[in-house]
């Protein structure tokens, strides 16, 4: 669920130990062909680092949508890996906080722009509530996950970043969701996440399924320690996998997989 927090291979062939260049790939070898989505992601990242909103939008429109790439594919192959690289650069002090915020604001703009192109499956008759845990201000992954869930036919109430427990519970009481998804991109929001899950369970009982996920849960060995009630499902940052998990939990047939899958930033 994104914002900051996961290089480009060399353009020159790496010499073999004896100094000779490696053999050229056969003409029919798919690995030797340029990957237009990889190049689009690199150019999009360059626009982000320059703070160029118009160029980022132009790239997504002209090199993405106009060339037949679906919104889920652009989310997963362009925007998400670019955001992961922005997070890596920030963590390594290559860019400062203001640059990271400007780059993320560009992706927020682009995701909003892409919403009108989102292909939507016929309604499956189930309602979901998706929100970032209290204290969690990184919302990109949760937002992209919400869009993919909506594309799968769910009616999605997306509440955004840092939702207070009281308001989360009040919204659930008013909208009667069939399942709640809570996003945690960092371990810093663990206390708020645990409180939110405990309050939802105390209010609605085990009949309301809860899924917690995001970058904080991407690696089981490094996931924050959470004292969560039995039956609460945990998921990482694979947005198509989250869609499949929610479908399976609610007994809904899974939608076709997106063209290409990478991990979604959480």
N, C-alpha and C positions, 0 to 999 in steps of 0.2 A: 504494500500500500504505500508512494514515492515521495519521494523527495530525495535529498542527498542520502547517501549511505549505500553496485558493484559498480588489446592495444592494437593496436593495429599492426598486422604483420609487416615486416620489412618489405619494401618494394624491390629489393635486390635479392637474387638467389644466394643462399648461404653456401659457401664453398665446402666441398667434401674434405676429409682430413688430408688428402694428398694435394689439395689445392685446386683440383679440377672442379668446374661448375657441375652441379647435379644435372642429370639428363632432363631434357624438356618433357613436359607432360604430353601424352598422346593427344592428337587433335580432338578426339572425341571425349576426352576426360573432362567431366563436369566440374571437377575441382579447379581446373585451369581457367574456366570461364569467369569473367567479371561478375560479381554479385551486385546487381543494381540497388538492392535494398541496403547492402552494407555501405555502398558509396553514398546513398541518400542519407543514411544515418550519420556518416562522417561529415557531410556538408551541413546537415541540420545542427550537429554539435558545434561546428565552426560558427554558424549563425548565432547560436546561443552564447558562445563565448564572446562574440562581438556585441551582444545585446541587440541584435538586428531582428526585431519582431516581424517586419514585413518580409524579409528574406526567408525566415523560417516558415511563415505561412505560405509563401509562394512555392517553396520546395515541396511542402506537403500537398498542396493543390496540384501543381503542374507535374511533379515527378512521382507523386503518390496516387492521389485519387484519379487524375486524368489518365494515368497509365494502367488503371484497372486494379490497383492494390486495395484490398478491403480495409475498412477501419480497424478491425481487430489486428490485421497484419501490420498496419502502420503503428498501432499501439505497441505491439510486441517486438517488432523488428527495428523500429526507428526511435520512437519516443522513449521507451523504457531503457534500452541500452545507452542512449544518450544521457538520460538522467542518472543512470548508474555511473557513467564516466564522470559526470559533473560531481557526483558525490565522492568518487575516488579522488578527484583533483582537489576538492575541498579538504578531505581528510588528510591529504599529503601536503597541505598548505601551498599548493600551486596556485589556487585562486582564493580570494578572500570571501567573507560572508556576503558582502554586497553583490559580488559577481555570481555567487551561487543563487542568491535570491532572484537576481535578474534573469538568470538562465531558467530557473524553475518557473518564474512568472510567464516566460515564453511558452513553456510546455503546458501550463494551465490554460493559456489563451488558445493554444493549438487543440488541446483536448476538447475545449468548449466548442471550437469551430467545427471539429469533426463530428460532433454529436448529431448534427442534422443529416449526416451521411450514414449513420449507423444502421446496418441492416437488422431488422427485428423479426424474430421468429413469431409465429402465431402465439397469442397468449396461452400460458400453461395453467392459468387460474391460481397462481400462488403469489403471495406478497412477501417481500423481503425488506428488512431494515438493515442498512449498512451505515456504520459510523466509525470514526476514529475514537479510540479509547480516551477517557479523560486525561489531559496532559499531553496527548499526542498531536503535534501540529503538522506533521508530515502526512499529507493526504493524497499525494499523486497516485500511489498504488491502489488505495481504496477507491479512488474515483474511477480509475481504469477498470478495476474489478467490477464496480457498479455498472459501468457501461456494457461490459461483456455479459453480465448477468441479465441486464435488460435485453440485450440482443438475443439471449437464449429464451426469451419469452416471459421472464418474471416481471412483475410490477415491483419496482425498486424505489424505496424511500431512502435517499442518500442524504445524510445529515452533515457530512463534512468533518472538519478537524475539531479535536478537543471538545467533545460533547459532554457536558456535565451529567453526572449519574441521574440526578433528579429529572432533568429534561429528557434524557434517554428513556427512562422508565415511563414518564408521562406520554411520550410520543408512542411508545409501544402499546400503552393502554388505549390510546386513541385510535391507532391504526390496525391493531390486531395482526401483526405479521405472523407468517408461518415459520419464519426462521430469522435469527439475528446474526449478523456478521460484524465482529469488532476487529478493527485494525490496530496493530502495534508495530510501528516501523523501528522503534528503538526500545531498549529495556528500561529507559527512564520513566516510561508511563506505566510500568508494571503495577504499582500500587493502585492507580486509577482503574486499570483493567480488571484487577482482581475484585475491587469494590463493585465495579459495574456488573461483572458476571454474578457475583454473590447476590446483589440486589435484584437483578433480573430473575434469578432462580428463586429467591425468597418471595418475589411478587407473583410470578407466573408459574412456578413449579417446573418440573422436568418436561412437561408437555411442550414447552417452547424450546426448540433446539437452538443451540448457540454454537457458533464457529468463531474461534479466535485465530488470527493469522497475520501475516506480514513479515517484513524483514527480520524482526526480532525472533521469529520462529523458523527462519530459513534453515538453520543448522541445529539439529537436536543437541549437539554437544555444547553449543554456545547460547542456547535459548535461555532467557531469564527464568529463574526459578519462580514458578507460579503455583500457588495452592488453589487449583481450580476444582470445582465439583466434578464428580463422576459424570460421564456422558457428554462433557463439553469437548467438542472436536477441535484439534489444533491443525493448522495448515501453514505452509511457508509462503513463498512469493510467486508461485506459478499460478497465474490468473486463470488459464484454461483448466488447470487442475482443480482450482476452487469451484469453478462452474460445474465440473463433473462431480465433485464432492457434494455440492448442494443438491444437484439433480438426484444423485443416488440417495441422499438422506431423505428427500421428499418424495421419492418414488416417481421421478419425472425422467423420461428418456433423455439421454444426453444429446446435445446438438452436435452437428459435425464439427470436427476440430478445425481451428484456424489454419490457414495455409502453412504458416511457419510459427514455431513456438520458441520463445526464450522466456527466462524468468521475468516476471513483472516486478518492478520496483515497488517496495512497499512503504 
